[in-house]
């Protein structure tokens, strides 16, 4: 039963303003341990702000954010962030380090011994589908975009954090590689069962990866439900985000060709 699953992250009436702009208005949200929650919405809706509140880069003006039943205000910031893995769109690998050294950053900060770190690096490279013998010694610029993104996921998991935050992690990838990464993410999450909060502008990506989807609009949760229920929503704050999917589906059924841009690509 869903109500028997412990809550990993809780927002209790959270308000946050950035200057004259109110970003979140009384947000209340429970994120269950082991679930993947996708947050979607227009730019400026507050999606990335929620990630920053979880890892204490921001504190709420009112209300509270709790991670592992503790207010983020009471956590020592670096201790909290070592409990949280972070995957971003540009990956952010250190170019002067090997792939193994990049993955080992957090374990070294945690004081793990060399043998434990080496075993963890090998385990994670295998988990993300990169042969340790082939990739551990390479530099980031020797890898494709999809391979670097896999390393980014491995690095985020290196310290075995219970929470994983993902901010547009696959947005810079081409469509084929992106679809491959979606499959890989589902496979990896099926094994590690982290609490994942994913921010994306792409409703199709949210539907592909998440067990629940939250739609943010005007600083509030306009909807929070399973993908199938979100897809049926008639809420005017939700429908615009569904229109690209509806249009693509209609075009496929009708056999219409996509509108082409000046470069010949779909527009």
SULJO-V608333 format. One record per pair of residues at least 24 apart in sequence whose C-alpha atoms are under 8 Angstrom apart, sorted by the first residue. I is the first residue (numbers start at 1). GAP is how many residues later the second one is. Records with the same first field share a line. If there is no record, write none. Layout:
# SULJO-V608333
I: GAP + GAP
This chain:
# SULJO-V608333
5: 27 + 28
6: 26 + 27
7: 24 + 25 + 26 + 61 + 62
8: 24 + 25 + 59 + 60 + 61 + 187
9: 24 + 45 + 56 + 57 + 58 + 59 + 60
10: 55 + 56 + 57 + 59
11: 52 + 53 + 54 + 55
12: 51 + 52 + 53
13: 49 + 50 + 51
14: 46 + 47 + 48 + 49 + 50 + 51
15: 45 + 46 + 47 + 48
16: 44 + 45 + 46
17: 44
22: 197
23: 26 + 195 + 196
24: 194 + 195 + 196
25: 194 + 195
26: 37 + 194
27: 192 + 193 + 194
31: 164
32: 163
33: 161 + 162
34: 159 + 160 + 161 + 162
35: 158 + 159 + 160 + 161 + 175 + 176
36: 158 + 159 + 160 + 161 + 162 + 173 + 174 + 175 + 176
37: 159 + 160 + 161 + 173 + 174 + 175 + 176 + 177
38: 159 + 160 + 161 + 162 + 168 + 171 + 172 + 173 + 174 + 175 + 176
39: 158 + 159 + 160 + 161 + 167 + 174 + 175 + 176 + 177
40: 159 + 160 + 161 + 162 + 163 + 166 + 173 + 174 + 175 + 176
41: 159 + 160 + 174 + 175 + 176 + 200
42: 159 + 174 + 175
43: 158
45: 171 + 172 + 173 + 174
46: 170 + 173
47: 152 + 169
48: 119 + 151
51: 114 + 116 + 146
55: 25 + 26 + 29
56: 24 + 25
82: 24 + 77 + 79
83: 76 + 77 + 78 + 79 + 80
84: 72 + 77 + 78 + 79 + 80 + 81
85: 70 + 71 + 72 + 76 + 78 + 79 + 80
86: 70 + 78 + 79 + 80 + 81
87: 65 + 66 + 69 + 77 + 78 + 79 + 80 + 82
88: 64 + 78 + 79 + 80 + 81
89: 78 + 79 + 80 + 81 + 82 + 83
90: 79 + 82
91: 57 + 58 + 61 + 78
92: 60
93: 47 + 55 + 59
94: 46
95: 44 + 45 + 46
96: 43
97: 42 + 43
98: 38 + 39 + 40 + 41 + 42
99: 36 + 37 + 38 + 39 + 40 + 41 + 52
100: 35 + 36 + 37
102: 53
103: 48 + 49 + 51 + 52 + 53 + 55
104: 51 + 54
105: 50
106: 49 + 52 + 53
107: 51 + 52
110: 49
120: 38
121: 37
124: 30 + 33 + 34
125: 26 + 29
127: 27 + 61
128: 25 + 26 + 56 + 60
145: 28
146: 27 + 31 + 32 + 35
150: 31
161: 33
162: 32 + 33
163: 31 + 32 + 33 + 34
164: 30 + 31 + 32 + 33
165: 31 + 32 + 33
166: 30 + 31 + 32 + 33
167: 31 + 32 + 33
168: 30 + 31 + 32 + 33
171: 29
182: 26 + 27
185: 24
203: 38 + 39 + 42
204: 41
